[in-house]
Amino acid sequence: MKTKELISTAKAMVANHKGILAMDESNPTCNKRFAKLGIPQTPELRRDYREMIVSTAGLNESISGAILFDETIHQQLKDESSFIDVLINNGIIPGIKVDGGTVALAGHPEEKITEGMDNLRNRLNEYAKMGLRFTKWRAVIIIGNDIPSQTCIEANAHTLARYAALCQEAGIVPIVEPEVLMDGDHTMERCFEVTEQVLHTVFNQLYKQGVVLEGMILKPNMIVPGLACKKQDSIDEVADATVKCLLRAVPAAVPGIAFLSGGQSPELASARLNAMNVRFKNKLPWELSFSFGRAIQQPALDIWNGNEKNVTEAQKALYHRAVCNLAARQGEYNSEMEKE
């Protein structure tokens, strides 16, 4: 195991107040977002969209790494440069989503388990040869009546740890993503309870399977009420609850926590991250960063809308959202930035 390299890469992924751009949507997910805007769902337009993202000037000022999808790593810009090479040349660390998506958990049809372990060792070795330096695996935990079950939590935690161990064996940093979904009417307190239980179970499995905590990144949800909950807690209340939960469950050895946006609006995701860094700056053992997908991409996608004429304006929107989150990491984001 290349422990020193793993630790160095993990630290670089959360250094200098930068964050990780999640552009790893599967083809069905990307097509669904295109369909909502009336954009034809073709490989060519998916390539065009991703070229618009990776060729955005100045993106490396705020973004340390980018999570790609398998289709994307085999694609090229119009000048025939590979997406991987473009990112590397711009000082952005390339990574890839390696899970195979979620399916119903046997015996627990309302809950999910993530697939993708088949042939993972071989895939990771190939990805390493291609220059990819980190990966991501997402587990999904649903809050509902009598769920999540301990069976679901343990099954997903075990799989996350197996994935992480295989990544480090291949010299690749694993992003471990146990996402407690925002869907539902549960309270912030219920989200706290479930997330704490999930994180304790995940780190117990990581420890058992020998994962080097200094050579990984955690990608959790924030502690938020369900989208349908009548009480929507304040930005500061979410910040306090999130940090309290993480302090209870995440070992200090982990170099960075890069939050997922999970369906939050771009502005709210930035504001909540900002509040954490304002209230707890320099008081925490790990970096509080971001690994947002829609919360960075969506404004740009809305502007681009499948039309090459809109690329420049879309790139401005993408750059703006990345800069907003760079500011949030430093506790310097404010609503006035949204008027720029």
SULMO-V848175 format. One record per run of one state. SS is the DSSP state (A for helix, B for strand, O for the rest). FROM is the first residue (numbers start at 1). TO is the last residue. If there is no record, write none. Layout:
BEGIN
SS FROM TO
SS FROM TO
END
This chain:
BEGIN
O 1 2
A 3 13
O 14 18
B 19 22
O 23 26
A 27 36
O 37 42
A 43 54
O 55 58
A 59 61
O 62 62
B 63 68
O 69 69
A 70 73
O 74 75
B 76 76
O 77 81
B 82 82
A 83 89
O 90 92
B 93 97
O 98 101
B 102 105
O 106 107
B 108 114
O 115 119
A 120 129
O 130 133
B 134 141
O 142 143
B 144 144
O 145 146
B 147 147
O 148 149
A 150 169
O 170 172
B 173 180
O 181 187
A 188 208
O 209 212
A 213 215
B 216 218
O 219 234
A 235 249
O 250 255
B 256 259
O 260 265
A 266 280
O 281 286
B 287 290
O 291 293
A 294 304
O 305 307
A 308 329
O 330 334
A 335 339
O 340 340
END
